[in-house]
Amino acid sequence: MKDPAVRWEWTALDRHLNSPAGLRVLIFIFVVVAIAFSTVPLLHYFGGRSIMDYKLWYDTGKQVLAGQEIFFLRFGKYDFMYPPPCALFLASASLLGQAGLILLLVTINSAAWLASVRLAATLAAGQSHAKNAWLYLMPSLLVIVYIWSSYHLGQSSLVLLALMLGAFVLLRARQEISAGVLIALAAAIKAFPVMAIIYLIYRRHWKATASLVVGLVFLLLVLPASFRGLGRAWHDLEQWSVGMLKYDSAGVAQRPMRSYTWKNQSLIGVSNRLLRHVDADAASAPHQPVYVNFTSLKFPIVNAIIIGVSLTLGILFIAAMPRRDMRTAEADAVEFALLLLLMLMVTPLSFGYFYSWLMLPFAVITQRALIERVSSILWWCVPALALLAVGLITPHGAQFYGNTFFATLLLFVGLSIELLHFKRQTADTRSTGELSS
């Protein structure tokens, strides 16, 4: 039995955290942390230190304003590798100057973080307003390192997360057209959401699929054409596609020196460095190569393994999905979390800051723990958290061997089993109801 003293302390902490005063403290902590995270890039700028990708965003914006090329090779790769609409947004932001651009982007990041916290809690709780404070605290606390990375590097992963979570909430509310628009916006910022399109088609969300396609055409071609002309807009899209839709033994897209290093925690990155003799710490400057491969397979064989694993994960996802008429808000939350995990694993380039997307899976797990004090998902969550924690202790050492990827894989397997449990439970309930009637 659980120690009564421990149980009393937990009850007291839970009561204080969920009190009005406790909620005010949580809001205060969020504001302080968001301000601190936002201030660091600005201090780096005014102190003459590196401002990471913020400089690239500013330079790209100025190039667009000057009518110059967006996608061109520098040292054998593109500097800027995001879709053309993203460059248009940066053009308007660059009018504020470098400091103004940084301030705008960190403000957007903070708003996206707040929205993601709220939306993840809403999805996990299965209702319009999640009341338990743990649903707001734990997911952010568990991914705070990745949230910080978005601010520090100037990345948009929190914005993408907020858009995807917003789309999931709209899908659950059967507002498919608006959901498709949000996913299209996410695609215009980062890349084509192939997994999201496949999911929408499989779930027969035809309105969402149509609005996503129409939104992509508008954002990728029509909108840029209104600023740069149709010919130039088509050229930009063509250059981006040629440069980004590329995968060979040397690397992925426009990051050949980084594709198979410890920084890439995708299935492609981890498989190539563990199964091929490639430098796991490659850099443009002279350095000592690092090899962590267990074997030296040929590139086509590694690709066959990657395809096999991807198909296995996809089949497991489909097998776990309940039928359309058996879906519940609770099951949908797990399903959406699995979709995000699948996207993290199978996307070709999956760097550390992307893993703020674990916020929804951890919100779902927190909800399960609140409902069932001892949930089977915890048996998968604990080792996953241990793997992520090892990355804090020995960042390079752990990430060489794909600790973030394998933690994500554990969460995927655990939540798939949880969804299968929901599916079986719903089927049993229906069978019992039919027999009794």
C-alpha positions in Angstrom: 0.0 0.0 0.0 1.1 3.6 -0.6 2.5 5.4 2.5 -0.3 7.5 4.0 2.1 10.4 4.6 3.1 10.4 0.9 -0.6 10.2 -0.1 -1.4 13.1 2.2 1.5 15.2 0.8 0.4 14.5 -2.8 -3.2 15.4 -2.0 -2.1 18.6 -0.3 0.1 19.5 -3.3 -2.7 18.7 -5.7 -5.2 20.8 -3.8 -2.8 23.8 -3.6 -1.9 23.6 -7.3 -5.5 23.4 -8.4 -6.6 26.3 -6.2 -7.2 29.8 -7.6 -3.9 30.9 -6.0 -2.1 27.9 -7.5 -3.3 28.7 -10.9 -2.2 32.3 -10.6 1.2 31.1 -9.6 1.4 28.9 -12.7 0.4 31.8 -14.9 3.1 34.0 -13.2 5.8 31.4 -13.7 4.8 31.0 -17.4 5.1 34.8 -17.9 8.4 35.0 -16.2 9.9 32.0 -18.1 8.6 33.3 -21.4 10.1 36.7 -20.8 13.4 35.2 -19.8 13.5 32.9 -22.9 12.6 35.9 -25.1 15.1 38.2 -23.5 18.2 36.0 -24.1 18.2 36.4 -28.0 17.7 40.1 -27.7 20.6 40.4 -25.2 22.8 38.3 -27.6 22.0 40.7 -30.4 22.7 43.9 -28.4 25.9 42.3 -27.0 27.2 41.5 -30.5 27.0 37.7 -29.9 25.6 35.1 -32.3 21.8 35.3 -32.8 21.6 31.9 -34.4 18.9 31.6 -37.1 17.5 35.0 -36.4 20.2 36.5 -38.6 19.3 34.1 -41.4 15.6 35.1 -41.1 16.5 38.8 -41.3 18.9 38.4 -44.2 16.3 36.3 -46.1 13.6 39.0 -45.5 15.9 41.7 -46.9 16.7 39.6 -50.0 13.0 39.2 -50.7 12.4 43.0 -50.3 15.3 43.6 -52.7 13.7 41.3 -55.3 16.7 38.9 -55.1 16.8 35.1 -55.2 15.5 33.2 -52.1 17.0 29.8 -52.9 20.6 29.8 -54.1 23.6 27.7 -53.3 26.2 28.9 -50.9 29.0 26.5 -50.1 27.1 23.8 -51.8 23.8 24.2 -50.0 20.8 26.6 -49.5 21.1 28.9 -46.5 17.3 29.2 -46.4 15.4 26.0 -46.9 11.8 26.8 -45.9 8.8 27.2 -48.4 8.5 30.5 -50.2 5.5 31.8 -48.1 7.7 31.7 -45.1 10.2 34.0 -46.8 7.4 36.5 -47.6 6.5 36.6 -43.9 10.1 37.2 -43.0 10.3 40.1 -45.6 7.6 42.0 -43.7 9.2 41.2 -40.3 12.6 42.4 -41.5 11.1 45.9 -42.0 11.3 46.2 -38.2 15.1 45.8 -38.2 17.0 42.9 -36.6 16.0 43.8 -33.0 12.4 44.3 -34.1 12.3 41.0 -36.0 13.7 39.1 -33.0 11.2 40.8 -30.7 8.3 39.9 -33.0 9.4 36.2 -33.4 9.9 35.6 -29.7 6.5 37.2 -29.0 4.9 34.9 -31.6 6.7 31.9 -30.0 5.3 32.9 -26.6 1.8 33.2 -27.9 2.2 29.8 -29.7 3.5 28.2 -26.5 0.5 29.5 -24.5 -1.9 28.3 -27.2 -0.2 24.9 -27.4 -0.5 24.4 -23.6 -4.2 25.2 -23.7 -5.0 23.2 -26.8 -3.0 20.1 -25.6 -4.9 20.2 -22.3 -8.2 20.6 -24.1 -7.5 17.6 -26.3 -6.2 15.4 -23.5 -9.2 16.2 -21.2 -11.7 15.6 -24.0 -13.6 18.8 -23.2 -13.6 22.5 -24.1 -11.9 23.6 -20.9 -9.5 21.4 -19.0 -9.7 22.2 -15.3 -6.8 20.2 -13.8 -3.6 22.3 -13.5 -1.4 19.3 -14.0 -2.5 19.1 -17.6 -1.0 22.6 -18.1 2.1 22.1 -16.0 3.5 18.7 -16.7 3.6 18.6 -20.6 5.5 21.9 -20.7 7.8 20.9 -17.9 8.8 17.7 -19.6 9.6 19.4 -22.9 11.0 22.7 -21.5 14.4 22.0 -23.0 13.0 21.8 -26.5 10.8 24.9 -25.9 14.0 26.8 -24.9 15.7 25.6 -28.1 13.0 27.2 -30.2 13.6 30.6 -28.6 17.4 30.2 -28.5 17.7 29.2 -32.2 14.8 31.2 -33.5 12.9 28.2 -34.8 9.1 27.9 -35.4 8.3 24.5 -33.9 6.0 26.0 -31.3 4.1 27.8 -34.0 3.7 24.6 -36.0 2.6 22.7 -32.9 -0.1 25.3 -32.1 -1.4 25.1 -35.7 -1.5 21.3 -35.7 -3.2 21.2 -32.3 -5.7 23.9 -33.4 -6.4 21.7 -36.4 -7.0 18.7 -34.2 -9.5 20.6 -32.0 -11.3 21.8 -35.1 -11.4 18.3 -36.6 -12.9 17.0 -33.3 -15.5 19.8 -33.5 -16.2 18.8 -37.2 -15.0 22.1 -38.6 -13.0 20.4 -41.3 -12.5 23.4 -43.6 -10.8 25.5 -40.9 -8.7 22.5 -39.8 -7.4 22.1 -43.4 -6.5 25.8 -43.5 -4.4 25.6 -40.3 -2.5 22.5 -41.6 -1.9 24.4 -44.8 -0.5 27.3 -42.8 1.9 24.9 -41.0 3.0 23.5 -44.4 3.7 27.0 -45.7 6.0 27.7 -42.8 7.9 24.4 -42.8 7.2 21.8 -45.4 4.5 19.6 -47.0 2.6 17.7 -44.3 2.6 14.4 -46.1 1.6 12.3 -43.1 -1.2 14.8 -42.3 -2.6 14.5 -45.8 -2.5 10.7 -45.6 -4.2 10.8 -42.3 -7.0 13.1 -43.5 -7.6 10.9 -46.5 -7.6 7.7 -44.5 -10.1 9.2 -42.0 -12.2 10.4 -44.9 -12.0 14.1 -43.8 -12.7 15.1 -47.4 -13.5 18.8 -46.6 -10.3 19.1 -44.6 -8.3 17.5 -47.4 -9.8 19.8 -50.0 -9.3 22.9 -48.0 -5.7 21.8 -47.2 -4.9 21.4 -51.0 -6.6 24.7 -51.9 -4.8 26.4 -49.1 -1.5 25.0 -50.2 -2.0 26.2 -53.8 -2.9 29.7 -52.5 0.0 30.0 -50.1 2.6 28.4 -52.2 1.8 30.0 -55.5 -1.1 32.5 -55.6 0.1 34.6 -52.6 3.8 34.7 -53.6 2.7 35.6 -57.2 0.9 38.7 -55.9 4.2 40.0 -54.5 6.9 38.6 -56.9 4.9 37.9 -60.1 3.7 34.5 -61.3 6.9 33.6 -63.1 9.1 34.4 -60.2 6.7 32.7 -57.7 6.8 29.5 -59.9 10.6 29.7 -60.1 10.9 30.0 -56.3 8.7 27.0 -55.8 10.6 25.0 -58.4 14.0 25.9 -56.9 12.7 25.0 -53.4 11.3 21.6 -54.6 14.5 20.7 -56.5 16.7 21.6 -53.5 14.6 20.1 -50.7 13.1 17.0 -52.2 16.4 15.3 -52.3 17.8 12.2 -50.4 21.0 10.3 -51.2 23.9 8.6 -49.5 25.5 12.1 -48.9 22.6 13.6 -47.0 19.0 14.9 -46.9 17.8 18.0 -48.7 20.0 21.0 -48.0 21.7 19.8 -44.9 24.4 17.3 -46.1 26.8 17.9 -43.2 24.0 17.6 -40.6 21.6 14.9 -42.1 23.2 11.8 -40.4 24.7 13.5 -37.4 23.6 13.3 -33.8 21.5 16.4 -34.4 19.0 14.5 -36.6 16.8 12.2 -34.4 14.6 11.0 -37.2 14.3 7.4 -38.4 16.4 8.3 -41.4 19.1 10.0 -39.4 19.4 7.3 -36.7 19.3 4.4 -39.1 22.0 5.8 -41.4 24.5 6.6 -38.6 23.9 3.3 -36.7 23.9 1.1 -39.8 26.3 2.9 -42.1 29.9 4.0 -41.8 29.1 7.8 -41.8 30.4 10.6 -39.6 28.0 11.1 -36.7 29.5 14.5 -35.8 30.1 15.9 -39.3 31.0 19.6 -39.6 32.1 21.9 -42.3 35.4 22.7 -40.5 38.2 20.2 -40.2 37.5 17.8 -37.3 37.9 14.3 -36.0 35.2 12.0 -37.4 33.0 10.1 -35.0 31.5 6.7 -36.0 28.9 4.9 -33.9 27.6 2.4 -36.5 27.1 -1.2 -35.3 27.4 -2.5 -38.9 28.3 -1.2 -42.3 25.3 -1.9 -44.6 24.9 -0.5 -48.1 22.7 2.5 -48.6 19.9 0.7 -50.5 19.7 -1.9 -47.7 19.5 0.8 -45.0 16.7 2.4 -47.0 14.9 -1.0 -47.2 15.0 -1.2 -43.4 13.8 2.4 -43.1 10.8 1.7 -45.4 10.1 -1.6 -43.5 10.1 0.2 -40.1 8.0 3.0 -41.4 5.4 0.6 -42.8 5.3 -1.3 -39.6 4.7 1.9 -37.6 2.0 2.9 -40.1 0.3 -0.5 -39.9 0.4 -0.4 -36.1 -1.2 3.1 -36.1 -3.9 2.0 -38.5 -4.6 -1.2 -36.5 -5.0 0.8 -33.3 -7.4 3.3 -34.8 -11.0 2.7 -33.8 -13.7 2.7 -36.5 -15.3 6.0 -37.4 -18.5 5.2 -35.5 -16.5 4.1 -32.4 -14.5 7.2 -31.9 -14.6 9.2 -28.7 -12.9 12.4 -27.6 -10.6 10.4 -25.3 -9.6 8.0 -28.2 -9.1 11.0 -30.6 -6.6 12.6 -28.2 -4.5 9.4 -28.2 -4.9 9.2 -32.0 -3.7 12.7 -32.6 -0.8 12.2 -30.2 0.2 9.1 -32.2 0.1 11.1 -35.5 2.4 13.8 -34.1 4.8 11.0 -32.9 4.7 9.4 -36.3 5.5 12.7 -38.0 8.5 13.3 -35.7 9.9 9.8 -36.4 9.5 9.5 -40.2 10.2 13.1 -41.3 13.7 13.1 -42.9 15.1 15.9 -40.7 14.0 15.9 -37.1 16.2 18.2 -35.0 15.9 18.7 -31.2 13.6 21.7 -31.2 10.9 19.7 -33.1 10.4 17.6 -30.0 8.4 20.3 -28.3 5.7 18.4 -30.2 5.9 15.8 -27.4 3.7 18.2 -25.4 0.5 16.5 -26.6 1.6 12.9 -26.0 2.7 14.0 -22.5 -0.6 15.8 -21.9 -2.5 12.6 -22.9 -0.3 10.5 -20.5 -0.8 13.0 -17.7 -4.6 12.7 -18.2 -4.4 8.9 -18.1 -2.3 9.1 -14.9 -4.9 11.4 -13.3 -7.8 9.1 -14.2 -6.0 5.8 -13.5 -3.3 6.3 -10.8 -1.5 3.2 -12.2 -1.9 3.3 -15.9 -0.2 0.8 -18.3 1.1 3.7 -20.4 3.4 4.7 -17.5 5.4 1.5 -18.1 6.3 3.0 -21.5 6.5 6.6 -20.4 9.1 6.1 -17.6 11.8 4.5 -19.8 11.1 7.1 -22.5 11.6 9.9 -19.9 14.8 8.1 -18.7 16.2 8.1 -22.3 15.4 11.8 -22.7 17.0 12.5 -19.3 20.2 10.8 -20.4 20.3 13.3 -23.2 20.5 16.1 -20.6 23.5 14.4 -18.9 25.5 13.5 -22.0 23.9 15.4 -24.9 26.2 14.2 -27.6 26.8 10.7 -26.3 23.1 9.9 -26.0 22.0 11.6 -29.2 24.7 9.8 -31.2 22.7 6.6 -30.5 19.3 8.2 -31.1 18.0 8.5 -27.5 15.3 11.1 -28.5 14.1 8.9 -31.4 13.9 5.7 -29.3 12.1 7.6 -26.5 9.6 8.8 -29.1 9.3 5.2 -30.3 8.6 4.0 -26.8 5.8 6.6 -26.4 4.4 5.6 -29.8 4.2 1.9 -28.9 2.7 2.6 -25.4 0.1 5.0 -26.8 -0.8 2.5 -29.6 -1.4 -0.1 -27.0 -3.5 2.4 -25.0 -5.6 3.2 -28.2 -6.1 -0.5 -28.8 -7.3 -0.8 -25.3 -9.9 2.0 -25.9 -10.9 0.3 -29.1 -11.5 -3.1 -27.4 -13.2 -1.4 -24.5 -15.6 0.4 -26.8 -16.4 -2.7 -28.8 -17.0 -4.7 -25.5 -19.4 -2.0 -24.3 -21.3 -2.0 -27.5 -21.6 -5.8 -27.5 -22.8 -5.8 -23.9 -25.4 -3.1 -24.8 -26.6 -5.1 -27.9 -27.0 -8.3 -25.8 -28.9 -6.5 -23.0 -31.3 -5.0 -25.6 
